[in-house]
Amino acid sequence: MTTAETKTTEISTVDALWVLIQSQSKRVRQALTKRLIAEQAKQKSPRISDITQTAGYKAAMDDVKHGRVYHAENVEDMMKQILG
């Protein structure tokens, strides 16, 4: 009796997906690309419907509340305030 040697090759999930994507038609690849780009854009800039819930708004309102906001009367006044 002879024994056969079997070689198993590990294929990463990314490589398997890449082969699957590359085997699709050009239209399918383009649709997948559009979907990926849209998902990335959505993750980068989450939509907040109420601006008053953002950290920047809360910090700005805290500045106003504590008198850290200065209104310049004109450009010269503004430059004096900025440059000291």
C-alpha positions as CSV (number, residue, x, y, z in Angstrom):
1,M,0.0,0.0,0.0
2,T,1.3,3.5,-0.9
3,T,0.6,6.7,0.9
4,A,-0.2,9.8,-1.1
5,E,1.2,13.1,0.2
6,T,-1.3,15.9,0.1
7,K,-0.1,19.5,0.1
8,T,-2.5,22.1,1.4
9,T,-2.0,25.7,0.6
10,E,-3.3,28.4,2.9
11,I,-5.1,31.1,1.0
12,S,-5.9,34.3,2.8
13,T,-9.4,35.7,2.8
14,V,-8.2,38.8,1.0
15,D,-6.6,36.8,-1.7
16,A,-9.7,34.6,-2.1
17,L,-11.9,37.7,-2.4
18,W,-9.5,39.3,-4.8
19,V,-9.7,36.3,-7.1
20,L,-13.5,36.3,-6.9
21,I,-13.7,40.0,-7.7
22,Q,-11.3,39.7,-10.6
23,S,-13.3,36.9,-12.1
24,Q,-16.4,39.2,-12.4
25,S,-17.4,41.3,-15.4
26,K,-16.2,44.9,-15.7
27,R,-19.7,46.2,-14.8
28,V,-19.8,44.2,-11.6
29,R,-16.3,45.3,-10.6
30,Q,-17.3,49.0,-11.3
31,A,-20.5,48.6,-9.2
32,L,-18.4,47.1,-6.3
33,T,-15.9,49.9,-6.6
34,K,-18.7,52.5,-6.4
35,R,-20.2,50.8,-3.4
36,L,-16.8,50.6,-1.6
37,I,-16.1,54.3,-2.2
38,A,-19.6,55.2,-0.9
39,E,-19.1,53.1,2.2
40,Q,-15.7,54.7,2.9
41,A,-17.1,58.2,2.5
42,K,-20.0,57.4,4.8
43,Q,-17.6,56.1,7.5
44,K,-15.3,59.1,7.3
45,S,-18.0,61.7,7.7
46,P,-20.9,60.5,9.8
47,R,-24.0,62.6,9.4
48,I,-25.2,64.4,12.4
49,S,-28.6,65.9,11.9
50,D,-28.5,68.2,14.9
51,I,-25.4,70.4,15.0
52,T,-25.9,71.2,18.6
53,Q,-24.8,67.7,19.5
54,T,-21.3,68.1,18.0
55,A,-18.3,68.7,20.2
56,G,-17.3,71.8,18.2
57,Y,-20.6,73.5,18.8
58,K,-20.5,72.7,22.5
59,A,-17.0,74.1,22.8
60,A,-18.1,77.3,20.9
61,M,-21.1,77.8,23.1
62,D,-18.8,77.3,26.2
63,D,-16.5,80.0,24.8
64,V,-19.5,82.4,24.4
65,K,-20.8,81.5,27.9
66,H,-17.5,82.3,29.5
67,G,-16.8,85.5,27.6
68,R,-13.9,84.2,25.5
69,V,-15.4,85.6,22.3
70,Y,-14.3,89.0,21.0
71,H,-16.0,91.0,18.3
72,A,-13.8,93.4,16.3
73,E,-15.1,96.7,15.3
74,N,-13.1,96.8,12.1
75,V,-10.2,95.1,10.4
76,E,-7.6,97.2,12.2
77,D,-9.1,96.3,15.5
78,M,-9.1,92.6,14.5
79,M,-5.4,92.7,13.5
80,K,-4.5,94.4,16.8
81,Q,-6.4,91.6,18.7
82,I,-4.7,88.9,16.6
83,L,-1.2,90.2,16.6
84,G,-1.3,91.8,20.1
